[in-house]
Amino acid sequence: MVSGSLMRMMPPCWRPSVEGEDSSRGDDANGRVDGLLWYKDLGDHVTGEFSMAVIQANNLLEDHSQLESGPLSLYESGPHGTFVGIYDGHGGPATARFINEHLFGYIKSMLFFLHYAEFGNFELRTRISELYVPEVCAVVLSLTTSLQSSLEFQKSSHPYVFLSLFCSLKSFLGSYYGAEFTTENGGMSADVINKAFLATEEDFLALVRKQWLNDPHMASVGSCCLVGIVCSGMLYIANAGDSRVVLGRLDNTYKEVKAVPLSSEHNASVESVREELRSLHPNDPQIVVLKHTVWRVKGIIQISRSIGDAYLKSAEFNRDPLLPKFRVPEPFDKPILSAEPETLVQKLDPEDQFLIFASDGLWEHLSSQEAVDIVNTCPRNVRFLLVILFLSN
């Protein structure tokens, strides 16, 4: 049955590590199912409350959404906050699922090493925030378990072993750059999030490469990726694709809650996106094509940024056995689509009431202000494909 299928899909999407969750909420503790709709009316996160919903539009649910609240690092005393992810998949669920399983972990791993590099008080602490993340994550995944289990022992009894571990990591990674690590927000920064996006992209492309002969369709699967993090009174937004996050801010003059869009859609229907693509590919007159009244990148896809879509990232996948409809006729020597997110960092003000994160499926039917009006009017009973984060003052 559809509802049973949806329930099987939802556990990996709904994985909040919310401190202080009220177990008395009964059936709503893990959300509710109503036909093709899964929703959770109200839950707690570190700095307020949230509402969350997923509407299944296709027979196969290609999208994932994620809310994590609590430690943002593998180190418990590291920064605490709330992470929201909207992963709008296309071509299949594989990329959205992969992002859901890896992106947040990469951010936690980066902050973990940033923390201990600062603790170790040696040269790596001023270098690690600029390390090439895929290699960092590979080392993190192999060393984190043993490091955490023996960390206190190493610090108290064998400081040189602890130092040696990080020096070995530094040696393994080779060249690096000298950005200063700031402890103000526990190391959280737009740069950390950006590199986590790129690490997720690199690892997914590696998976596509590994499965190329057995499952070439993986090269045509991708996902938009919208992330928001609330940490230490700061808001971090990163977006690749055409999902959108909107802030509901109280206008004290008119006593109204106004919509403040915090992200830009990377969709070829937007003129500035077409101009960006043309400037990045000046020798390709077919980089954007108007096809059946819709602007598309290479006449195939509407978005200009994504994770996955390997066939538009590397020419090695633009061949047999990939289906001809996904192949680009002209050879290319650099990625057509980008996985690098557009980022925003800003301080949260007392007038900031809530955040709405949603895929394009919502914004095709509602304007930013209409969505804000609905949430502001009936915040306890919302039914959309989105995550709403209520901010506590």
Secondary structure, DSSP 8 states (H G I E B T S, - for coil): -HHHHHHHHHHHH-----TT--GGGGGGGG-EEETTEEEEEEEEETTEEEEEEEE--SSS---EEEEEEEESSSSTTS-EEEEEEEEEEESSSHHHHHHHHHHHHHHHHHHHHHHHHHHHTSGGGGTGGGS-HHHHHHHHHHHHHHHHHHHHHHHHH-HHHHHHHHHHHHHHH----------TTTT--HHHHHHHHHHHHHHHHHHHHHTTTT-GGGGG-EEEEEEEEEETTEEEEEEESS-EEEEEEEETTTTEEEEEE-----BTTSHHHHHHHHHH-TT-TTSEEEETTEEEETTTBSBSB-EE-GGGT-GGGSSTTS-GGG--SS--SS-SSB---EEEEEE--TTEEEEEEE-HHHHTT--HHHHHHHHHH-TTS--SSEEEEEE--
